[in-house]
Amino acid sequence: MPTFDYNKIHAAWWNQTLEGKADVCWPGKIKYYALSSGTSEAGSKYLPITNDLLRGNRIVMIKQLLTLRTYRDIPVKSIGKGWLMIGGTTSLQKSAGYYAGDLSGITARKVPFWFQPFYKPGRKVARTKDWTKKLEEVVRLAPQWDIGFLVGVPGWIQLCMEKVIERYKLNNIHEIWPNLGFFVHGGVSFDPYRKGFEKLLGKPITYIETYLASEGFIAYQDAQYAKGMKLVTNQHIFLEFVPFDNKNFNSDGDLIENPEAYMIHEVEEGKDYALLLSTSAGAWRYMIGDTVRFVDKERCEIIITGRTKHFLSLVGEHLSVDNMNKAVQLATEEMNLSIPEFTVAGVPHGLFLHINGGWPAMIRSTKTF
């Protein structure tokens, strides 16, 4: 099969499902779409979501929960407490024959009955479309809950904790949620947020990293001190790995035709690969746009290093997001700073010699800030 990015598979196949056609890339009619702006495309992406995909995601979530029994020195009493999950609204956009919205909203809308007693902020608040109003409701209801788990993107969770501490004039979040013991995070690197996040805590908590994309649950941390996240294999996603180099990608980060694609037993540790996914929602050899690096091939453990189109390359250096995050983390530790967000720009600074195709050329050098 050929490889696809979003534009290619949408033009060839997925646009037909949006028009209501059944049995296009997966049996049946697609009733839900996850909206994702991503970082590689200008407009919103409509990613098909099926019950088979959601079922696979739930099974992986349960497998991840079961790994907690292998953790040492964890607050066991926190496991049976509330789960505050801050994500998109469960009030989805209704179109002709389908619903569309954030994957977190679709997932929360389909929370299994046995999990509902633990799920916070509850269905009513989760339906709120306005983020500011939703946050206000979470802050108002905070004293009524006994939270053991926080789940969400680091920036959202940190903002929520700051608002709760400010509203109730607390010294830290544990004064209102004494059983808070876990933070399940994903979506972006946690390292730039860590220092500011931990200032809001009254005692250490356990961090659990997940790789839950709109396309499916791809990997999760399965041990307390794991080097990375363990890939989900033999479940609802088939994985292939394309070396992220100039043989397989052009200067704009676009995949070439017929790239090299390896299966999991063929990869090497320490190299960056772009992911190709084939899923139970009708994605076939689909390039998600993320790049990963194997840190333990035997255990199938990876770290996310960036995006195929999200890197700094002023003069061909291909500085990855992982490198930038590491630099910011080291700066925060050395200078005792908190830098939750940062941007990067090239500033002209003198001249240097750049070899291009074997021929030297004088171009203006840059400093990166």
Summary of the structure (lengths in Angstrom):
residues: 369
radius of gyration: 21.8
end to end distance: 42.5
largest distance: 68.8
contacts: 1099
relative contact order: 0.13
helix: 29%
strand: 30%
